[in-house]
Amino acid sequence: MRKATKFALMLTVVIITAVFLSGCAEEQAESINNGEQVIQTYGEAEVTAEPDLARISFEVETYNRSADEAVAANAELANQVRDALLDFGLSKDEIKTGSYRLWSHRERPQEIREPARPEPNDVEEPEIVEERDMEEEIYYQASNEIMVSTSELDQVGELIDTAVRAGVNKVNYISFDLEDPQQLKMQALEKAVDQASQKAEAIAEGAGKSVTDVYSIVEERTDYTPYRAAREVAEEALEADAAPTPIEPQEVEVRAAVTAKFTF
């Protein structure tokens, strides 16, 4: 009997607690909305601008059976490239070292025996290539990345050709950027909010209501995408007959999106 009474008492406490909490939740919701209804919309926008800064990643690679010689040759070649870029008109602040690597790999040499030249009346035999297993040899490759930035966009093609002639044997990328993209990001966010507001007004008007205030706005994303030249352009820059290298930068893009709630 005592157990049944104790269980009934506990059940009563649980029910009373649940009712109390439910009432608090209703009061909280009503105090937040004050009886007003909410429209939620999504706004997005894209803003573009002409770039005012070019960034180029050059690479100098050297290859030798001796690690010391590979490093020494790379340093000499990299210095030649830097001197050429300085002579071109860049400042020291516009030329930086991006990364430096030295690694080794193994190769197995092959011996190729040329066939004897046939006599005039003899039938020419097909070429005979003989491979003979030999001990693997270790080779070293040094790589030095030189990163360049310039605001003279009309000279980018000539700048690349100068670097290639000085010893650059790889162009990693060519990108066009904004020196200060912050203003463009703010413009994109403003337009995204404006779009969300217009959607809310259209929805409210369709329901015979009107928007009374902004309840909340959340920034979903702000993407900034500098323009990067196609890989083919970087590869063509290494060709001897591609001077001056034609580089045509396109606009950079900023995209923004927000989620907003409006009361009506």
Secondary structure, DSSP 8 states (H G I E B T S, - for coil): -HHHHHHHHHHHHHHHHHHHHHHHHHHHHHHHHTT--EEEEEEEEEEEE---EEEEEEEEEEEESSHHHHHHHHHHHHHHHHHHHHHHT--GGGEEEEEEEEEEEEE------------TTS--------------EEEEEEEEEEEEEES-GGGHHHHHHHHHHHT--EEEEEEEE-S--HHHHHHHHHHHHHHHHHHHHHHHHHTT----EEEEEEEEEEEEE-EE--HHHHHHTTSTT--S-------EEEEEEEEEEEE-
